[in-house]
Amino acid sequence: MTVDTGEQGEAGWEVDPDDEWGVAVIATVGRQLKLRREAVGMRAADFGEAVGYGEDLVYKVEGGKRIPRQEYLDRADAVLDAGGLIAAAWEDVKRVRYPKKIRELGKLEASAVEIGVYECNIVAGLLQTPEHARVLMEARQPPYSPDDLERMVAARLARQSVFERDPAPSMHFVLEEAPLRRHVGGTMVWRRQLERLLEVGRLHYVTLQVMPTNTDAHPGLDGRIELLKFQDGAVVARSDGAFNGRPITDPKQLRIVELRYGTIRAQALSPRESLAFIEQLLGET
């Protein structure tokens, strides 16, 4: 098997040293891999060649410095004849493979019974197609490394599993008109993104609204808003233009964010008008 030590052949992602839980999980998995390799008397270089990765990356994974991908663990399990024990470590690894902040957001969204989002500059992450998400990530400055780019795109798309929940949460989105007109990624990528919005907007548990450009000033001009409500009555909110953008749970502060979000929804086009507007955009190409 050919050894690939380039970016595309890397065994995983860098571990965030500030992510204590992630560091602990990956360190444990790395030690298990090393002990198993040494138990069968295989050198790191030979093991790396057998699984298709460079020796330096083998040491990084075993030292808890890199988060292994599932294919790495599967190959390691087969090479070391571990009977599925190493491959099973993926269940722990997959819980920490994305950055801590994204994991925390995804965890909240995964348990919310109601999700409300206002997005002013881009299409909301929960609504992005893979191609659209990648183009946005590629535009970042300073740029992501190729490996980190893959990680961030995968993390954004993983949050969309919320649509697969049964029962699904009630979801409300308000998107500004301007980002919908921007041909991000070219005409085909842009069209597919608009088609995705139509698909989602027609789901019975989703309300999608467009804020037209030719409207009066509204509370969303300060930035993005997200409201998450839970089965036990708890609410978590975040607003770029209030409370330093940090998550809030204080009832008085929540009322302010909810008032702003409610005003935004009232000023936006109705769901029916919004879907018609998106269809009109598609028809203009």
CYANA upper distance limits for C-alpha pairs under 8 A (distance plus 0.5 A):
  1 MET  CA     49 GLU  CA      7.05
  1 MET  CA     50 ALA  CA      6.86
  1 MET  CA     51 VAL  CA      7.97
  1 MET  CA     52 GLY  CA      6.42
  2 THR  CA     49 GLU  CA      7.46
  2 THR  CA     52 GLY  CA      6.32
  3 VAL  CA     48 GLY  CA      7.85
  3 VAL  CA     49 GLU  CA      6.05
  3 VAL  CA     52 GLY  CA      5.12
  3 VAL  CA     53 TYR  CA      5.65
  3 VAL  CA     54 GLY  CA      6.48
  4 ASP  CA      8 GLN  CA      8.42
  4 ASP  CA      9 GLY  CA      5.65
  4 ASP  CA     10 GLU  CA      8.21
  4 ASP  CA     52 GLY  CA      6.81
  4 ASP  CA     53 TYR  CA      5.99
  4 ASP  CA     54 GLY  CA      6.82
  5 THR  CA      9 GLY  CA      6.15
  5 THR  CA     10 GLU  CA      6.95
  5 THR  CA     53 TYR  CA      6.63
  5 THR  CA     54 GLY  CA      5.59
  5 THR  CA     57 LEU  CA      8.42
  6 GLY  CA     10 GLU  CA      7.02
  7 GLU  CA    146 PRO  CA      7.23
  7 GLU  CA    147 ASP  CA      6.87
  8 GLN  CA    146 PRO  CA      7.97
  8 GLN  CA    147 ASP  CA      7.40
  9 GLY  CA     53 TYR  CA      7.09
 10 GLU  CA     53 TYR  CA      7.44
 10 GLU  CA     57 LEU  CA      7.48
 10 GLU  CA    147 ASP  CA      8.18
 11 ALA  CA     53 TYR  CA      7.30
 11 ALA  CA     57 LEU  CA      7.07
 11 ALA  CA     58 VAL  CA      8.34
 11 ALA  CA     61 VAL  CA      8.07
 11 ALA  CA     66 ARG  CA      8.04
 11 ALA  CA     67 ILE  CA      8.01
 11 ALA  CA     68 PRO  CA      5.88
 11 ALA  CA     69 ARG  CA      6.56
 11 ALA  CA     72 TYR  CA      6.71
 12 GLY  CA     61 VAL  CA      8.41
 12 GLY  CA     66 ARG  CA      6.18
 12 GLY  CA     67 ILE  CA      5.26
 12 GLY  CA     68 PRO  CA      4.77
 12 GLY  CA     69 ARG  CA      5.60
 12 GLY  CA    147 ASP  CA      8.49
 13 TRP  CA     66 ARG  CA      5.71
 13 TRP  CA     67 ILE  CA      5.39
 13 TRP  CA     68 PRO  CA      7.41
 13 TRP  CA     97 ARG  CA      8.11
 13 TRP  CA    147 ASP  CA      7.43
 13 TRP  CA    148 ASP  CA      7.45
 13 TRP  CA    151 ARG  CA      7.86
 14 GLU  CA     65 LYS  CA      6.74
 14 GLU  CA     66 ARG  CA      5.11
 14 GLU  CA     67 ILE  CA      6.65
 15 VAL  CA     19 ASP  CA      8.28
 15 VAL  CA     22 GLY  CA      7.73
 15 VAL  CA     23 VAL  CA      7.01
 15 VAL  CA     26 ILE  CA      8.43
 15 VAL  CA     64 GLY  CA      8.13
 15 VAL  CA     65 LYS  CA      6.17
 15 VAL  CA     66 ARG  CA      5.92
 15 VAL  CA     67 ILE  CA      6.69
 16 ASP  CA     22 GLY  CA      8.04
 16 ASP  CA     23 VAL  CA      7.71
 16 ASP  CA     99 PRO  CA      7.82
 17 PRO  CA     23 VAL  CA      7.07
 19 ASP  CA     23 VAL  CA      6.51
 19 ASP  CA    100 LYS  CA      6.80
 20 GLU  CA     24 ALA  CA      6.71
 21 TRP  CA     25 VAL  CA      6.75
 21 TRP  CA     96 VAL  CA      8.22
 22 GLY  CA     26 ILE  CA      6.63
 22 GLY  CA     96 VAL  CA      5.72
 22 GLY  CA     97 ARG  CA      8.24
 23 VAL  CA     27 ALA  CA      6.45
 23 VAL  CA     64 GLY  CA      7.54
 24 ALA  CA     28 THR  CA      6.71
 25 VAL  CA     29 VAL  CA      6.83
 25 VAL  CA     92 ASP  CA      7.53
 25 VAL  CA     93 VAL  CA      7.39
 25 VAL  CA     96 VAL  CA      8.21
 26 ILE  CA     30 GLY  CA      6.51
 26 ILE  CA     61 VAL  CA      8.48
 26 ILE  CA     64 GLY  CA      5.66
 26 ILE  CA     65 LYS  CA      8.19
 26 ILE  CA     66 ARG  CA      7.97
 26 ILE  CA     67 ILE  CA      6.72
 26 ILE  CA     93 VAL  CA      7.31
 27 ALA  CA     31 ARG  CA      6.72
 27 ALA  CA     62 GLU  CA      7.91
 27 ALA  CA     63 GLY  CA      7.00
 27 ALA  CA     64 GLY  CA      4.55
 27 ALA  CA     65 LYS  CA      8.11
 28 THR  CA     32 GLN  CA      6.83
 28 THR  CA     64 GLY  CA      7.95
 29 VAL  CA     33 LEU  CA      6.78
 29 VAL  CA     62 GLU  CA      8.01
 29 VAL  CA     64 GLY  CA      8.00
 29 VAL  CA     89 ALA  CA      7.35
 29 VAL  CA     93 VAL  CA      8.49
 30 GLY  CA     34 LYS  CA      6.76
 30 GLY  CA     61 VAL  CA      6.05
 30 GLY  CA     62 GLU  CA      4.26
 30 GLY  CA     63 GLY  CA      6.25
 30 GLY  CA     64 GLY  CA      5.74
 31 ARG  CA     35 LEU  CA      6.59
 31 ARG  CA     62 GLU  CA      6.24
 31 ARG  CA     63 GLY  CA      7.54
 31 ARG  CA     64 GLY  CA      8.17
 32 GLN  CA     36 ARG  CA      6.59
 32 GLN  CA     62 GLU  CA      8.40
 32 GLN  CA     86 ILE  CA      8.43
 33 LEU  CA     37 ARG  CA      6.63
 33 LEU  CA     62 GLU  CA      6.67
 33 LEU  CA     76 ALA  CA      8.47
 33 LEU  CA     86 ILE  CA      7.81
 34 LYS  CA     38 GLU  CA      6.60
 34 LYS  CA     62 GLU  CA      6.10
 35 LEU  CA     39 ALA  CA      6.44
 36 ARG  CA     40 VAL  CA      7.09
 36 ARG  CA     80 LEU  CA      7.52
 36 ARG  CA     82 ALA  CA      8.44
 37 ARG  CA     41 GLY  CA      6.97
 37 ARG  CA     42 MET  CA      6.11
 37 ARG  CA     43 ARG  CA      7.97
 37 ARG  CA     44 ALA  CA      8.30
 37 ARG  CA     47 PHE  CA      8.11
 37 ARG  CA     80 LEU  CA      7.04
 38 GLU  CA     42 MET  CA      6.35
 38 GLU  CA     43 ARG  CA      7.79
 40 VAL  CA     80 LEU  CA      7.65
 42 MET  CA     46 ASP  CA      6.94
 42 MET  CA     47 PHE  CA      6.77
 43 ARG  CA     47 PHE  CA      6.63
 44 ALA  CA     48 GLY  CA      6.48
 44 ALA  CA     55 GLU  CA      6.38
 44 ALA  CA     58 VAL  CA      7.06
 44 ALA  CA     59 TYR  CA      7.78
 45 ALA  CA     49 GLU  CA      6.78
 45 ALA  CA     54 GLY  CA      7.80
 45 ALA  CA     55 GLU  CA      5.34
 46 ASP  CA     50 ALA  CA      6.69
 47 PHE  CA     51 VAL  CA      6.79
 47 PHE  CA     55 GLU  CA      8.34
 47 PHE  CA     58 VAL  CA      8.45
 47 PHE  CA     79 VAL  CA      8.25
 48 GLY  CA     52 GLY  CA      6.30
 48 GLY  CA     53 TYR  CA      5.32
 48 GLY  CA     54 GLY  CA      5.85
 48 GLY  CA     55 GLU  CA      5.74
 48 GLY  CA     57 LEU  CA      8.49
 48 GLY  CA     58 VAL  CA      6.63
 49 GLU  CA     53 TYR  CA      6.57
 49 GLU  CA     54 GLY  CA      7.36
 49 GLU  CA     55 GLU  CA      8.22
 50 ALA  CA     79 VAL  CA      7.38
 51 VAL  CA     72 TYR  CA      7.56
 51 VAL  CA     75 ARG  CA      6.08
 51 VAL  CA     76 ALA  CA      6.80
 51 VAL  CA     79 VAL  CA      7.65
 53 TYR  CA     57 LEU  CA      7.20
 53 TYR  CA     58 VAL  CA      7.57
 54 GLY  CA     58 VAL  CA      7.01
 55 GLU  CA     59 TYR  CA      6.96
 56 ASP  CA     60 LYS  CA      6.84
 57 LEU  CA     61 VAL  CA      6.69
 58 VAL  CA     62 GLU  CA      6.65
 59 TYR  CA     63 GLY  CA      6.32
 60 LYS  CA     64 GLY  CA      6.75
 60 LYS  CA     65 LYS  CA      5.46
 60 LYS  CA     66 ARG  CA      6.17
 61 VAL  CA     65 LYS  CA      6.23
 61 VAL  CA     66 ARG  CA      5.39
 61 VAL  CA     67 ILE  CA      7.08
 61 VAL  CA     68 PRO  CA      6.92
 67 ILE  CA     93 VAL  CA      7.82
 67 ILE  CA     97 ARG  CA      6.92
 68 PRO  CA     72 TYR  CA      6.61
 68 PRO  CA     73 LEU  CA      7.35
 68 PRO  CA     93 VAL  CA      8.10
 69 ARG  CA     73 LEU  CA      7.18
 69 ARG  CA     90 TRP  CA      8.45
 70 GLN  CA     74 ASP  CA      6.67
 70 GLN  CA     87 ALA  CA      7.98
 70 GLN  CA     90 TRP  CA      6.54
 71 GLU  CA     75 ARG  CA      6.56
 72 TYR  CA     76 ALA  CA      6.55
 73 LEU  CA     77 ASP  CA      6.52
 73 LEU  CA     86 ILE  CA      6.57
 73 LEU  CA     87 ALA  CA      5.59
 73 LEU  CA     89 ALA  CA      8.08
 73 LEU  CA     90 TRP  CA      7.61
 74 ASP  CA     78 ALA  CA      6.92
 74 ASP  CA     86 ILE  CA      7.73
 74 ASP  CA     87 ALA  CA      5.44
 75 ARG  CA     79 VAL  CA      6.64
 76 ALA  CA     80 LEU  CA      6.40
 76 ALA  CA     86 ILE  CA      7.59
 76 ALA  CA     87 ALA  CA      8.20
 77 ASP  CA     81 ASP  CA      6.22
 77 ASP  CA     82 ALA  CA      5.51
 77 ASP  CA     83 GLY  CA      7.32
 77 ASP  CA     84 GLY  CA      6.63
 77 ASP  CA     85 LEU  CA      7.58
 77 ASP  CA     86 ILE  CA      5.66
 77 ASP  CA     87 ALA  CA      6.20
 78 ALA  CA     82 ALA  CA      7.15
 78 ALA  CA     83 GLY  CA      8.11
 82 ALA  CA     86 ILE  CA      6.74
 84 GLY  CA     88 ALA  CA      6.46
 85 LEU  CA     89 ALA  CA      7.37
 86 ILE  CA     90 TRP  CA      8.28
 89 ALA  CA     93 VAL  CA      6.79
 90 TRP  CA     94 LYS  CA      6.22
 91 GLU  CA     95 ARG  CA      7.51
 92 ASP  CA     96 VAL  CA      7.81
 93 VAL  CA     97 ARG  CA      6.52
 94 LYS  CA     98 TYR  CA      8.43
 95 ARG  CA    103 ARG  CA      8.47
 96 VAL  CA    100 LYS  CA      7.94
 96 VAL  CA    103 ARG  CA      7.96
 98 TYR  CA    102 ILE  CA      7.11
 98 TYR  CA    103 ARG  CA      6.71
 98 TYR  CA    151 ARG  CA      7.43
 98 TYR  CA    152 MET  CA      8.02
 98 TYR  CA    155 ALA  CA      6.38
 99 PRO  CA    103 ARG  CA      6.73
100 LYS  CA    104 GLU  CA      6.67
101 LYS  CA    105 LEU  CA      6.77
102 ILE  CA    106 GLY  CA      6.48
102 ILE  CA    155 ALA  CA      7.61
102 ILE  CA    156 ARG  CA      8.44
103 ARG  CA    107 LYS  CA      6.49
104 GLU  CA    108 LEU  CA      6.85
105 LEU  CA    109 GLU  CA      6.73
106 GLY  CA    110 ALA  CA      6.43
106 GLY  CA    159 ARG  CA      5.89
107 LYS  CA    111 SER  CA      7.05
108 LEU  CA    112 ALA  CA      6.62
108 LEU  CA    228 LEU  CA      8.00
109 GLU  CA    115 ILE  CA      7.70
109 GLU  CA    159 ARG  CA      8.18
109 GLU  CA    162 VAL  CA      7.42
109 GLU  CA    228 LEU  CA      7.54
110 ALA  CA    159 ARG  CA      8.32
110 ALA  CA    161 SER  CA      8.36
110 ALA  CA    162 VAL  CA      6.11
111 SER  CA    230 PHE  CA      7.38
112 ALA  CA    169 PRO  CA      7.14
112 ALA  CA    228 LEU  CA      6.38
112 ALA  CA    229 LYS  CA      5.94
112 ALA  CA    230 PHE  CA      5.16
112 ALA  CA    231 GLN  CA      7.62
113 VAL  CA    168 ALA  CA      8.10
113 VAL  CA    169 PRO  CA      4.97
113 VAL  CA    170 SER  CA      6.70
113 VAL  CA    228 LEU  CA      8.14
113 VAL  CA    229 LYS  CA      6.35
113 VAL  CA    230 PHE  CA      5.66
113 VAL  CA    231 GLN  CA      6.58
114 GLU  CA    169 PRO  CA      5.73
114 GLU  CA    170 SER  CA      5.13
114 GLU  CA    171 MET  CA      6.27
114 GLU  CA    227 LEU  CA      8.43
114 GLU  CA    228 LEU  CA      6.34
114 GLU  CA    229 LYS  CA      5.54
114 GLU  CA    230 PHE  CA      7.33
115 ILE  CA    169 PRO  CA      7.49
115 ILE  CA    170 SER  CA      6.77
115 ILE  CA    171 MET  CA      5.25
115 ILE  CA    172 HIS  CA      6.67
115 ILE  CA    226 GLU  CA      7.91
115 ILE  CA    227 LEU  CA      6.34
115 ILE  CA    228 LEU  CA      5.35
115 ILE  CA    229 LYS  CA      7.09
116 GLY  CA    171 MET  CA      6.38
116 GLY  CA    172 HIS  CA      5.13
116 GLY  CA    173 PHE  CA      6.44
116 GLY  CA    225 ILE  CA      8.47
116 GLY  CA    226 GLU  CA      6.09
116 GLY  CA    227 LEU  CA      5.39
116 GLY  CA    228 LEU  CA      6.98
117 VAL  CA    124 ALA  CA      8.07
117 VAL  CA    172 HIS  CA      6.73
117 VAL  CA    173 PHE  CA      5.38
117 VAL  CA    174 VAL  CA      6.81
117 VAL  CA    224 ARG  CA      8.10
117 VAL  CA    225 ILE  CA      6.23
117 VAL  CA    226 GLU  CA      5.01
117 VAL  CA    227 LEU  CA      6.96
118 TYR  CA    124 ALA  CA      8.33
118 TYR  CA    173 PHE  CA      6.36
118 TYR  CA    174 VAL  CA      5.19
118 TYR  CA    175 LEU  CA      6.58
118 TYR  CA    220 GLY  CA      7.86
118 TYR  CA    224 ARG  CA      6.10
118 TYR  CA    225 ILE  CA      5.55
118 TYR  CA    226 GLU  CA      6.94
118 TYR  CA    261 TYR  CA      7.86
119 GLU  CA    123 VAL  CA      7.17
119 GLU  CA    124 ALA  CA      6.32
119 GLU  CA    173 PHE  CA      8.35
119 GLU  CA    174 VAL  CA      6.91
119 GLU  CA    175 LEU  CA      5.76
119 GLU  CA    176 GLU  CA      7.25
119 GLU  CA    223 GLY  CA      7.76
119 GLU  CA    224 ARG  CA      5.43
119 GLU  CA    225 ILE  CA      7.30
120 CYS  CA    175 LEU  CA      6.70
120 CYS  CA    176 GLU  CA      5.77
120 CYS  CA    179 PRO  CA      8.18
120 CYS  CA    220 GLY  CA      7.72
120 CYS  CA    221 LEU  CA      7.87
120 CYS  CA    223 GLY  CA      6.69
120 CYS  CA    224 ARG  CA      6.55
121 ASN  CA    176 GLU  CA      7.70
121 ASN  CA    178 ALA  CA      8.25
121 ASN  CA    179 PRO  CA      6.49
122 ILE  CA    175 LEU  CA      8.38
122 ILE  CA    179 PRO  CA      5.84
122 ILE  CA    180 LEU  CA      8.37
123 VAL  CA    127 LEU  CA      7.15
123 VAL  CA    128 GLN  CA      6.89
123 VAL  CA    175 LEU  CA      7.14
123 VAL  CA    179 PRO  CA      7.06
123 VAL  CA    180 LEU  CA      7.66
124 ALA  CA    128 GLN  CA      7.01
124 ALA  CA    173 PHE  CA      8.46
124 ALA  CA    175 LEU  CA      7.95
125 GLY  CA    133 ALA  CA      8.04
125 GLY  CA    156 ARG  CA      6.96
125 GLY  CA    157 LEU  CA      8.37
126 LEU  CA    156 ARG  CA      7.94
126 LEU  CA    157 LEU  CA      7.89
126 LEU  CA    159 ARG  CA      7.12
126 LEU  CA    160 GLN  CA      5.85
127 LEU  CA    160 GLN  CA      8.10
127 LEU  CA    196 ARG  CA      7.86
127 LEU  CA    197 LEU  CA      7.22
127 LEU  CA    200 VAL  CA      8.17
128 GLN  CA    132 HIS  CA      6.49
128 GLN  CA    133 ALA  CA      6.30
128 GLN  CA    157 LEU  CA      8.35
128 GLN  CA    193 GLN  CA      7.17
128 GLN  CA    196 ARG  CA      8.25
129 THR  CA    133 ALA  CA      6.59
129 THR  CA    192 ARG  CA      8.05
129 THR  CA    193 GLN  CA      6.39
129 THR  CA    196 ARG  CA      7.55
130 PRO  CA    134 ARG  CA      6.65
130 PRO  CA    153 VAL  CA      7.76
130 PRO  CA    157 LEU  CA      7.41
131 GLU  CA    135 VAL  CA      6.86
131 GLU  CA    185 GLY  CA      8.11
131 GLU  CA    189 VAL  CA      6.90
132 HIS  CA    136 LEU  CA      6.89
132 HIS  CA    184 VAL  CA      7.26
132 HIS  CA    185 GLY  CA      7.08
132 HIS  CA    189 VAL  CA      6.85
132 HIS  CA    190 TRP  CA      7.85
132 HIS  CA    193 GLN  CA      7.30
133 ALA  CA    137 MET  CA      6.72
133 ALA  CA    153 VAL  CA      6.76
133 ALA  CA    156 ARG  CA      8.15
134 ARG  CA    138 GLU  CA      6.55
134 ARG  CA    149 LEU  CA      8.19
134 ARG  CA    153 VAL  CA      6.44
135 VAL  CA    139 ALA  CA      6.87
135 VAL  CA    184 VAL  CA      7.52
135 VAL  CA    185 GLY  CA      6.38
136 LEU  CA    140 ARG  CA      7.48
136 LEU  CA    184 VAL  CA      8.24
137 MET  CA    144 TYR  CA      8.17
137 MET  CA    149 LEU  CA      7.17
137 MET  CA    152 MET  CA      8.06
137 MET  CA    153 VAL  CA      7.65
138 GLU  CA    143 PRO  CA      7.16
138 GLU  CA    144 TYR  CA      7.66
138 GLU  CA    149 LEU  CA      7.71
139 ALA  CA    143 PRO  CA      7.57
140 ARG  CA    144 TYR  CA      7.54
144 TYR  CA    148 ASP  CA      6.13
144 TYR  CA    149 LEU  CA      5.85
145 SER  CA    149 LEU  CA      6.48
146 PRO  CA    150 GLU  CA      6.95
147 ASP  CA    151 ARG  CA      6.91
148 ASP  CA    152 MET  CA      6.61
149 LEU  CA    153 VAL  CA      6.68
150 GLU  CA    154 ALA  CA      6.55
151 ARG  CA    155 ALA  CA      6.56
152 MET  CA    156 ARG  CA      6.72
153 VAL  CA    157 LEU  CA      6.78
154 ALA  CA    158 ALA  CA      6.48
155 ALA  CA    159 ARG  CA      7.20
156 ARG  CA    160 GLN  CA      7.85
157 LEU  CA    161 SER  CA      8.23
160 GLN  CA    164 GLU  CA      8.43
161 SER  CA    165 ARG  CA      7.59
162 VAL  CA    168 ALA  CA      7.76
162 VAL  CA    169 PRO  CA      8.26
163 PHE  CA    168 ALA  CA      6.88
163 PHE  CA    169 PRO  CA      8.45
164 GLU  CA    168 ALA  CA      7.42
165 ARG  CA    169 PRO  CA      8.00
168 ALA  CA    205 TYR  CA      7.55
169 PRO  CA    205 TYR  CA      7.46
170 SER  CA    205 TYR  CA      5.63
170 SER  CA    206 VAL  CA      6.72
171 MET  CA    205 TYR  CA      6.71
171 MET  CA    206 VAL  CA      5.27
171 MET  CA    207 THR  CA      6.71
172 HIS  CA    206 VAL  CA      6.34
172 HIS  CA    207 THR  CA      5.19
172 HIS  CA    208 LEU  CA      6.51
172 HIS  CA    209 GLN  CA      8.50
173 PHE  CA    206 VAL  CA      8.33
173 PHE  CA    207 THR  CA      6.71
173 PHE  CA    208 LEU  CA      5.37
173 PHE  CA    209 GLN  CA      6.60
174 VAL  CA    208 LEU  CA      6.56
174 VAL  CA    209 GLN  CA      5.19
174 VAL  CA    210 VAL  CA      6.08
174 VAL  CA    211 MET  CA      7.16
174 VAL  CA    264 ILE  CA      8.31
174 VAL  CA    265 ARG  CA      7.29
174 VAL  CA    268 ALA  CA      7.85
175 LEU  CA    179 PRO  CA      8.43
175 LEU  CA    180 LEU  CA      8.43
175 LEU  CA    208 LEU  CA      8.35
175 LEU  CA    209 GLN  CA      6.84
175 LEU  CA    210 VAL  CA      5.47
175 LEU  CA    211 MET  CA      6.46
176 GLU  CA    180 LEU  CA      7.60
176 GLU  CA    210 VAL  CA      6.18
176 GLU  CA    211 MET  CA      5.18
176 GLU  CA    212 PRO  CA      6.93
176 GLU  CA    213 THR  CA      7.72
177 GLU  CA    181 ARG  CA      7.09
177 GLU  CA    210 VAL  CA      6.58
177 GLU  CA    211 MET  CA      6.25
177 GLU  CA    212 PRO  CA      5.69
177 GLU  CA    213 THR  CA      6.36
178 ALA  CA    182 ARG  CA      7.10
178 ALA  CA    213 THR  CA      7.31
180 LEU  CA    194 LEU  CA      7.97
181 ARG  CA    281 LEU  CA      7.99
182 ARG  CA    190 TRP  CA      8.19
183 HIS  CA    187 THR  CA      6.35
183 HIS  CA    189 VAL  CA      8.23
183 HIS  CA    190 TRP  CA      5.68
184 VAL  CA    189 VAL  CA      7.39
184 VAL  CA    190 TRP  CA      6.16
185 GLY  CA    189 VAL  CA      5.91
185 GLY  CA    190 TRP  CA      6.91
186 GLY  CA    190 TRP  CA      6.54
187 THR  CA    191 ARG  CA      6.46
188 MET  CA    192 ARG  CA      6.65
189 VAL  CA    193 GLN  CA      6.74
190 TRP  CA    194 LEU  CA      6.90
191 ARG  CA    195 GLU  CA      6.67
191 ARG  CA    282 LEU  CA      7.06
192 ARG  CA    196 ARG  CA      6.61
193 GLN  CA    197 LEU  CA      6.85
194 LEU  CA    198 LEU  CA      6.92
194 LEU  CA    278 ILE  CA      7.15
194 LEU  CA    282 LEU  CA      7.63
195 GLU  CA    199 GLU  CA      6.77
196 ARG  CA    200 VAL  CA      6.70
197 LEU  CA    201 GLY  CA      6.28
198 LEU  CA    202 ARG  CA      6.72
198 LEU  CA    275 LEU  CA      6.85
198 LEU  CA    278 ILE  CA      7.76
198 LEU  CA    279 GLU  CA      8.25
199 GLU  CA    203 LEU  CA      7.49
200 VAL  CA    206 VAL  CA      7.31
201 GLY  CA    206 VAL  CA      6.32
201 GLY  CA    207 THR  CA      6.57
201 GLY  CA    208 LEU  CA      5.71
201 GLY  CA    271 PRO  CA      8.41
201 GLY  CA    275 LEU  CA      7.56
202 ARG  CA    206 VAL  CA      7.55
207 THR  CA    271 PRO  CA      6.71
208 LEU  CA    271 PRO  CA      6.02
208 LEU  CA    274 SER  CA      7.49
208 LEU  CA    275 LEU  CA      8.16
209 GLN  CA    265 ARG  CA      7.97
209 GLN  CA    268 ALA  CA      6.70
209 GLN  CA    269 LEU  CA      6.30
209 GLN  CA    270 SER  CA      6.54
209 GLN  CA    271 PRO  CA      5.57
209 GLN  CA    273 GLU  CA      8.49
209 GLN  CA    274 SER  CA      5.72
209 GLN  CA    275 LEU  CA      8.23
210 VAL  CA    268 ALA  CA      6.21
210 VAL  CA    269 LEU  CA      6.01
210 VAL  CA    270 SER  CA      8.26
210 VAL  CA    271 PRO  CA      8.33
210 VAL  CA    274 SER  CA      5.73
211 MET  CA    215 THR  CA      8.20
211 MET  CA    267 GLN  CA      7.68
211 MET  CA    268 ALA  CA      4.89
211 MET  CA    269 LEU  CA      6.58
212 PRO  CA    268 ALA  CA      7.26
212 PRO  CA    269 LEU  CA      7.63
215 THR  CA    267 GLN  CA      8.38
217 ALA  CA    221 LEU  CA      7.74
218 HIS  CA    263 THR  CA      7.89
218 HIS  CA    264 ILE  CA      6.80
218 HIS  CA    267 GLN  CA      8.17
219 PRO  CA    260 ARG  CA      6.03
219 PRO  CA    261 TYR  CA      8.12
219 PRO  CA    263 THR  CA      7.69
219 PRO  CA    264 ILE  CA      7.03
220 GLY  CA    224 ARG  CA      7.26
220 GLY  CA    225 ILE  CA      7.93
220 GLY  CA    260 ARG  CA      7.69
220 GLY  CA    261 TYR  CA      8.06
220 GLY  CA    264 ILE  CA      7.02
222 ASP  CA    240 ASP  CA      7.00
222 ASP  CA    241 GLY  CA      5.16
223 GLY  CA    239 SER  CA      7.45
223 GLY  CA    240 ASP  CA      5.44
223 GLY  CA    241 GLY  CA      6.16
224 ARG  CA    239 SER  CA      6.31
224 ARG  CA    240 ASP  CA      5.88
224 ARG  CA    241 GLY  CA      8.12
225 ILE  CA    237 ALA  CA      7.99
225 ILE  CA    238 ARG  CA      6.20
225 ILE  CA    239 SER  CA      4.88
225 ILE  CA    240 ASP  CA      7.02
225 ILE  CA    257 VAL  CA      8.24
225 ILE  CA    261 TYR  CA      7.66
226 GLU  CA    237 ALA  CA      6.09
226 GLU  CA    238 ARG  CA      5.76
226 GLU  CA    239 SER  CA      7.01
227 LEU  CA    235 VAL  CA      7.72
227 LEU  CA    236 VAL  CA      6.55
227 LEU  CA    237 ALA  CA      4.96
227 LEU  CA    238 ARG  CA      7.15
227 LEU  CA    258 GLU  CA      8.14
228 LEU  CA    235 VAL  CA      6.16
228 LEU  CA    236 VAL  CA      5.70
228 LEU  CA    237 ALA  CA      6.63
229 LYS  CA    233 GLY  CA      7.19
229 LYS  CA    234 ALA  CA      6.47
229 LYS  CA    235 VAL  CA      5.01
229 LYS  CA    236 VAL  CA      7.06
230 PHE  CA    234 ALA  CA      5.83
230 PHE  CA    235 VAL  CA      6.80
234 ALA  CA    249 THR  CA      8.35
235 VAL  CA    249 THR  CA      6.63
235 VAL  CA    254 LEU  CA      8.23
236 VAL  CA    247 PRO  CA      6.92
236 VAL  CA    248 ILE  CA      6.20
236 VAL  CA    249 THR  CA      5.66
236 VAL  CA    254 LEU  CA      8.23
237 ALA  CA    247 PRO  CA      6.04
237 ALA  CA    248 ILE  CA      5.85
237 ALA  CA    249 THR  CA      7.26
237 ALA  CA    254 LEU  CA      7.15
237 ALA  CA    257 VAL  CA      7.66
238 ARG  CA    242 ALA  CA      8.44
238 ARG  CA    245 GLY  CA      6.27
238 ARG  CA    246 ARG  CA      6.40
238 ARG  CA    247 PRO  CA      5.28
238 ARG  CA    248 ILE  CA      6.81
238 ARG  CA    257 VAL  CA      8.30
239 SER  CA    243 PHE  CA      7.76
239 SER  CA    244 ASN  CA      8.33
239 SER  CA    245 GLY  CA      5.55
239 SER  CA    246 ARG  CA      7.85
239 SER  CA    247 PRO  CA      8.39
239 SER  CA    257 VAL  CA      7.40
240 ASP  CA    244 ASN  CA      7.17
240 ASP  CA    245 GLY  CA      4.82
240 ASP  CA    246 ARG  CA      8.44
241 GLY  CA    245 GLY  CA      6.96
242 ALA  CA    257 VAL  CA      8.35
243 PHE  CA    248 ILE  CA      8.37
248 ILE  CA    253 GLN  CA      7.54
248 ILE  CA    254 LEU  CA      7.41
249 THR  CA    253 GLN  CA      7.82
249 THR  CA    254 LEU  CA      6.88
250 ASP  CA    254 LEU  CA      6.51
251 PRO  CA    255 ARG  CA      6.71
252 LYS  CA    256 ILE  CA      7.31
253 GLN  CA    257 VAL  CA      7.09
254 LEU  CA    258 GLU  CA      6.49
255 ARG  CA    259 LEU  CA      6.45
256 ILE  CA    260 ARG  CA      6.80
257 VAL  CA    261 TYR  CA      6.64
258 GLU  CA    262 GLY  CA      6.43
259 LEU  CA    263 THR  CA      6.65
260 ARG  CA    264 ILE  CA      6.78
261 TYR  CA    265 ARG  CA      6.78
262 GLY  CA    266 ALA  CA      6.72
263 THR  CA    267 GLN  CA      6.84
264 ILE  CA    268 ALA  CA      6.76
269 LEU  CA    273 GLU  CA      6.23
269 LEU  CA    274 SER  CA      6.10
270 SER  CA    274 SER  CA      6.43
271 PRO  CA    275 LEU  CA      6.78
272 ARG  CA    276 ALA  CA      6.80
273 GLU  CA    277 PHE  CA      6.57
274 SER  CA    278 ILE  CA      6.83
275 LEU  CA    279 GLU  CA      6.71
276 ALA  CA    280 GLN  CA      6.64
277 PHE  CA    281 LEU  CA      6.87
278 ILE  CA    282 LEU  CA      6.90
279 GLU  CA    283 GLY  CA      6.77
280 GLN  CA    284 GLU  CA      6.89
281 LEU  CA    285 THR  CA      7.90
